[in-house]
Amino acid sequence: MTQGENAVAEPYGEAAERHPAEAVAGQAAAVPAGETPGAVAGAEPSADDGHGAVDLADLELEGEIAADYVEGLLDVADLDGDIDMDVEGDRALVSVVGATLDELVGPRGEVLEALQELTRLAVHRQTGARTRIMLDVGGYRQRRRAELTEAGQAAAAEVRRTGVAKKLAAMNPFERKVVHDAVAAAGLQSESEGEEPDRRVVVRPASPDQPAG
């Protein structure tokens, strides 16, 4: 058993007797809000969020620790799936592939976000460093990124045409970041307003003083 697997196996004694999805999702839901040091799961990174240059070897180590941890989750919950590791920009990416694992994604990716929080906490406990590692299951984030990019582009086109700011539906941090990027690429401005879980992206025209429609 790897170090990562040992870290996850012990707390799952009773949880493993439940439905696999309940066993994993229940552990994810048990993480107190804000326990993960540093960035919130899927948080929208900024240029001045305190992250310096990240060494490739450090990112690869984060990926290995996270992969062991996620593999332990799958084993305990008796779920099948292969683990892929990669480095995307300045963060490690761990993906569970090769199986339909909708129960690990949940409505609007809520279970996936919680599992990512758990994974970041596991990495931090072994490295002592902040981590922005990204967890994906069954290609959900890739598909959602494409959908949100299209939605951001459509909102930007509407705002450019009408000159009226547009407030979008509530989104999690990962989703908002994708929309912000799409709007910026279209040459418009956007910002997030409100409190979680109802925080939303507002797309604005050239003048930021327009009311949101």
N, C-alpha and C positions, 0 to 999 in steps of 0.2 A: 504493500500500500504506500502510495506517495505521501509526502508531507501535506500536499493540498487535499488529498482524499481523507487523510486522518482528521484534518481540520473541520471537515464537513460531516463526517460519518457519526461522530459521537452524539451531537445534538439531535439526531434523527431517529433515535430508538423508537419512540412512540409514533412519530410522524410517518415512518415508513409503513406502518400498519394501515394507514388511510389510503384513499385513492391517490395514485401517483401525482396527479396535478395538485391535489390538496396538500400533499406532503411538501412539495416544493414551494407552492404559492404561500402556504402557511408560514414557512420559515422566512420567506421574503417579506411578508406583511409584518413579521415580528421585529423587524429592524426599526429602532426608534428614529423618528425624523431627525435628520441632521447628524446622525452618528458618524457617517462617513466623513473623514477629515477632508478638507479641501472642497473641490467642486461637488455640487449636487449631481446625482445621476443624470447624465444626458444634458448637463447644464450648458447654457449658451456661453461659450468662451469669449473673452474679450482680449484685446491686444495688451491690456495692462492688468491681467488677472494674477500676475505674480509668477507665472510659469516661465522659467528661463529655458535655455537651450537644453534639449533632452538627448541623452546619448542613446544611440541605436541599441547598444548592448543592454542598457537599462530597460528599454522598451521591450526587447525580446525576453528579458527576464520576467517582466510584468506579464507578458503573454503566456509564458510557461506556467507561472504560478496560477494565473486565472484559468488556464486550460485544465490544470489538475483539479482545481476547485469545482469547475463546472462539470468535469467528468465525474467527480464524486457525487454531485447533485443528481446527475442522470442515473448513476448506479443505484443510489439509495431509492430513487423514485421508480426504478425499473423501467426507464425510458431509453429508447435507442437513438443514437445520433453520433455522427463523427465530429471531431473538433478540428477546426482549421484555425491557424494563427497567422497573423500578418501585421505589418506596420503601415499605417495610413497617416501620412503627414507627421504630426508630432504626438501621435497616440498609438497604442497597441490595439489591435482588433482581434477579438476571439469570436468565431462563428460556430454555431451548432448546425450541421448540415446533414443531408441524407435521410431525413425522416420528416413526417408531418407532426409537428409539435405545437399545435395551436394552443394547447393548454398552458404552454410556457410563454406565450405571447399575451394572451388575455385581451379583454376589450380595450381597444385603442392603445394596445401595447403596455397596459398598466402592469401586468405581471412581469413582462420583460424589463421594464424600468426598475422594478423592485429587485429582480434578480441581478441586474447590473449594479445596483447599490450594494447588494451582498458581496458580489465579486470584487468590487472596488475596496470594500472593507477588508476582505480576505487578503488582497494584495498589499494593502497598507500595513496590515498586521505583520506581514513577513518582511517588508522592505523598509518600513518606517517613513516612507515618502508618499507625497500626494500622487494620485494617479488619475488620469483621464481616460482610462481604458474603456473601450466600447465593446459591448456584448450584443451579438445579433443571433437570432434564432430563425432558421428556415428562410433566410433572405428577407425577413419582414422589413428591416430598416431600409434595405435597398429599394424594395417596392414602394414603401411609404415615402422615401426620399423623392422618387420620381413623381408620385402623386402630388406631394406638397410643392415641388418645384413648379409643376404645372399650375397649381392653385395660386402660388405667389406671382407667377407671370400673368395670370388672368386678372388678379386683383390689381396689379400694377397697371395693366392696360386699361382697366376700368377707371382707375383714379386719374390716369393721364387724360383719358377722354372726358371725364366729368369735372375734373378739378376739385372733387370732394373726397376727403379722407374716408377710408373704409376700414371698419373694424371686423376682423375675422373671428371665427369660432375659437373657443378655448382650446389650447394645445399644450402639450408637455414641452419641456425645454428643448429636447432634440428636434421636435417638429417646428418650434418657433425659429430655431437656428437655421433650418433649411429654408423657411419662408423668408427670413431676413436676407439670406444670401441671394435668393432668387430676385427679391425686390431691388437689392443693391445692384445686381447685374443688369437690371432693367433701367437703372439710372434714377430711381426714386428713393424716398426715405421711408424708414419704418422704425417702430419702437414697440416695446412690450409694455402693456398696462394691466393693472389689476394684481390680485394675489392668487397664488396657487390654491386650488386646482383650476381656477377660472381666469388665469392670466392669458391675455390675448395679444395678437399682433395687430397694430394699427398701421396701415399703409397710408402715407401722406404724399400730397403733391409737392411741388417745389417750395411752396410756402407752408411752413409747419403749423400755421395758425388756423387752418381750415378745420371745421368741426367734423367729427367722425360720423359717417352715415351708417 
